[in-house]
Amino acid sequence: MGEFPVFGCLFLGRNMGDIKTKETGETLDVRGASAFLKISRWTLYQLTRRNEIPCHRPIGKKLVFFRQELEEFIRNPKILK
């Protein structure tokens, strides 16, 4: 299965099982990711649109975030200014 960038995120395919088997573990939706990062959903959408935060689109328009990737995003000082 190929991986295609879609609006700054990684499109992983139509099968939600693809996203569950990734080694990073827990997945978060937009509400969960914005609560975890302590930012608004609007800000989170802007970060994804500018491809500044790791996100995935396993099915259509729904965004999925991996907790481990978000933790790495927080630790990366050149991304968070």
C-alpha positions as CSV (number, residue, x, y, z in Angstrom):
1,M,0.0,0.0,0.0
2,G,1.4,3.4,-0.9
3,E,1.5,6.4,1.3
4,F,0.2,9.7,-0.1
5,P,0.5,13.1,1.5
6,V,-2.9,14.7,1.8
7,F,-3.1,18.3,3.1
8,G,0.1,18.0,5.1
9,C,-0.8,14.6,6.6
10,L,-0.1,11.0,5.7
11,F,-2.9,9.1,4.1
12,L,-2.5,5.5,5.2
13,G,-5.4,3.8,3.4
14,R,-9.0,2.9,3.9
15,N,-8.5,0.2,6.6
16,M,-8.6,1.6,10.1
17,G,-6.6,-1.5,11.1
18,D,-3.6,0.1,9.5
19,I,-3.6,2.8,12.0
20,K,-4.1,0.5,15.0
21,T,-1.1,-1.7,14.2
22,K,1.5,1.1,14.1
23,E,4.1,0.7,16.8
24,T,3.5,4.1,18.3
25,G,0.5,2.9,20.3
26,E,-2.3,5.2,21.5
27,T,-4.2,7.3,18.9
28,L,-5.9,10.6,19.5
29,D,-8.6,12.4,17.6
30,V,-8.6,16.2,17.1
31,R,-10.2,16.8,20.5
32,G,-7.9,14.5,22.3
33,A,-4.8,15.9,20.6
34,S,-5.8,19.5,21.3
35,A,-6.4,18.7,24.9
36,F,-3.1,16.8,25.2
37,L,-1.2,19.7,23.6
38,K,-3.3,22.3,25.5
39,I,-4.1,24.3,22.4
40,S,-7.4,25.0,20.6
41,R,-8.7,22.8,17.9
42,W,-8.4,25.7,15.5
43,T,-4.7,26.1,16.2
44,L,-4.3,22.3,15.8
45,Y,-6.0,22.5,12.4
46,Q,-3.7,25.3,11.4
47,L,-0.6,23.3,12.4
48,T,-1.8,20.3,10.3
49,R,-2.6,22.5,7.4
50,R,0.9,24.0,7.4
51,N,2.4,20.5,7.9
52,E,4.0,21.5,11.2
53,I,2.7,18.7,13.3
54,P,2.6,14.9,12.6
55,C,-0.9,13.7,11.8
56,H,-2.5,10.9,9.7
57,R,-5.7,10.5,7.7
58,P,-6.6,6.8,7.7
59,I,-10.1,7.3,6.4
60,G,-11.1,10.3,4.4
61,K,-11.0,13.6,6.3
62,K,-10.7,12.3,9.8
63,L,-7.4,13.3,11.5
64,V,-5.6,10.8,13.8
65,F,-2.6,11.6,15.9
66,F,-0.2,9.3,17.7
67,R,0.5,10.2,21.3
68,Q,4.2,9.3,20.9
69,E,4.6,11.5,17.8
70,L,2.9,14.4,19.7
71,E,5.3,13.9,22.6
72,E,8.2,14.1,20.1
73,F,6.7,17.2,18.6
74,I,6.6,18.8,22.1
75,R,10.3,17.9,22.7
76,N,11.4,19.4,19.3
77,P,12.3,23.0,20.1
78,K,12.7,24.2,16.5
79,I,9.0,23.3,15.8
80,L,7.5,24.9,18.9
81,K,8.6,28.5,19.1
